[in-house]
Amino acid sequence: WEGNPDLWKLDPKAKTVIGTTNGDLKFNTFFCSKKKYGDFEMSFKVLLKDAVGNSGVQIRSEVFDAKGFRVKGPQVDVGAGYFGALYGEGVGGYL
């Protein structure tokens, strides 16, 4: 896995990924797998601190800025009012 270490932490023992920010980012940035996958099933739990936040999980997206960990492709949204909505990160908004 790779991502901005100031924003993303991986705790392999707890099998947990923790993302945090201290203000507005200039662009969206992601915690990315280095591995390419064929067919897969994914399940996960999400905890938004104080029930606020704006996040998501990219599915079959591609990294277009490796230095900034920016991606484009479909995203399953995570956040109040948007849980499960499909968003086109870097490709035009809600699908």
N, C-alpha and C positions, 0 to 999 in steps of 0.2 A: 504494500500500500504506500501511497505517497500523497502529500498535500502540504500546505503551508503549516509548519510546526507551531506557529504562533496561534493558529486557529483550530487545529485538529490534533487530537491525542488518541492513540490506540493503546488500550489496556488488554493485551492478549490473555492474561490470566483470567480476567473477568469477562473476556469476549465482548468488550465494550468499546465503542467509538464515541468520543466526546468532542463536540464542536462548540466553540465559544467565540464571541466577538465583543469588542468594547467600543461600539459605535458603528457608524455607517462605513461600509466598504466601498471602494471606488468601482468594483465590479464583483459579480458572483464568482466564487471560487469553491472548489470541491475537493473531497478526499477520494482519491481515485485508485482503483485496482490496477496493478501493472499487468495482471493476467487477462488473457482473452478467454471468453467462455462460449461454449456451444449452448445446448439446451440446459436450463437450470430452473430450479425452484428457489424462491427467496422468501424468507419470513424474518421479521424483526419486530422489536418493540421500540417505541419512541417515547421519550419524556421531554416535554418542553418546560423549562424552568419557569415557574409562575404562570404556566399555561399560555405563554406568549412566545412568539418566534415565527420565523419564516424559513423553512428548509424544504428539503425534498430528497428523493432518491432518483438518480439518473438510471435509466434502463437502456442498454445498448447505445450509449452516447459515445461520442469521440472527443478526445482532447485536441483542441486546436491551438492552445497556448500552454505548452508544457511548463513554462516558467511560472505562470500565474495559476496553473491548474484550472483553466477555463475550459468548459466543454460545450458541445452543442448536441441536442437530441431530446428525446422524450423524458420528462420528469414526472414522477408521482409526487404531488405536493404534500407537504406536512406543515400544517399551521391552521390556526382557528379560521373557520370559514372556507378552507381550501382542502381539507384532508381528502386524499384520494383523487383530486382533480388532476387531469393530465395537462401538463404545461410543456410547450416546445421551447426549451432553454436554447437561446441563441438562434432560433429558427422561426420566430414569429408569434409567440404567445400561446394562449390556450387552444388546445386541439379539440 
